[in-house]
């Protein structure tokens, strides 16, 4: 009877869960960004906002929220702080006053130059080969896309 019970609940063991190492790795990964981001005066959430801004220069609040998988309640104070720091500007959209149009400033562009060394530094900390890194990236996004489309 004990063997049957053990087999029945095998899937509930923490060591058999994919969610736990993904959670723990994500937590450690974000923590690893801390020293690099401290030099820039950014939090991790502010950093990912800035990465989108460096890529697009102008974006609506809706696009930004979707891109970063953040709700407006989380995004609004982040944008406010980045605006106060002079890295971006926020203005109501002429087409839809519920939306903000976010624009990168010159100071935000300059910050990009200081941040360029962060991704390779983090990749080095992860200790993965380029091929392993690419595989992890592909599989993580595949899982995310599959879960979002359900």
PEGISUL-V429819 format. One record per residue. PSI is psi as a letter, one per 20 degrees, with the letter a starting at -180 (NA if undefined). Layout:
psi:PSI
psi:PSI
This chain:
psi:h
psi:h
psi:g
psi:g
psi:g
psi:g
psi:h
psi:h
psi:j
psi:h
psi:i
psi:i
psi:p
psi:h
psi:i
psi:j
psi:p
psi:h
psi:h
psi:g
psi:h
psi:g
psi:g
psi:g
psi:g
psi:g
psi:g
psi:h
psi:g
psi:g
psi:h
psi:h
psi:h
psi:g
psi:h
psi:g
psi:h
psi:h
psi:h
psi:i
psi:k
psi:q
psi:r
psi:g
psi:g
psi:h
psi:g
psi:h
psi:g
psi:h
psi:g
psi:g
psi:h
psi:h
psi:g
psi:h
psi:h
psi:p
psi:q
psi:q
psi:h
psi:g
psi:g
psi:g
psi:g
psi:g
psi:g
psi:i
psi:l
psi:q
psi:r
psi:h
psi:h
psi:g
psi:h
psi:g
psi:h
psi:g
psi:h
psi:g
psi:h
psi:h
psi:g
psi:h
psi:i
psi:j
psi:h
psi:r
psi:q
psi:p
psi:q
psi:p
psi:p
psi:h
psi:h
psi:o
psi:i
psi:h
psi:q
psi:q
psi:p
psi:p
psi:p
psi:q
psi:r
psi:g
psi:h
psi:h
psi:g
psi:h
psi:h
psi:h
psi:h
psi:h
psi:i
psi:h
psi:i
psi:g
psi:g
psi:h
psi:g
psi:g
psi:g
psi:g
psi:h
psi:h
psi:k
psi:q
psi:r
psi:g
psi:g
psi:g
psi:g
psi:g
psi:g
psi:g
psi:g
psi:g
psi:h
psi:g
psi:h
psi:g
psi:g
psi:g
psi:g
psi:g
psi:h
psi:h
psi:j
psi:NA
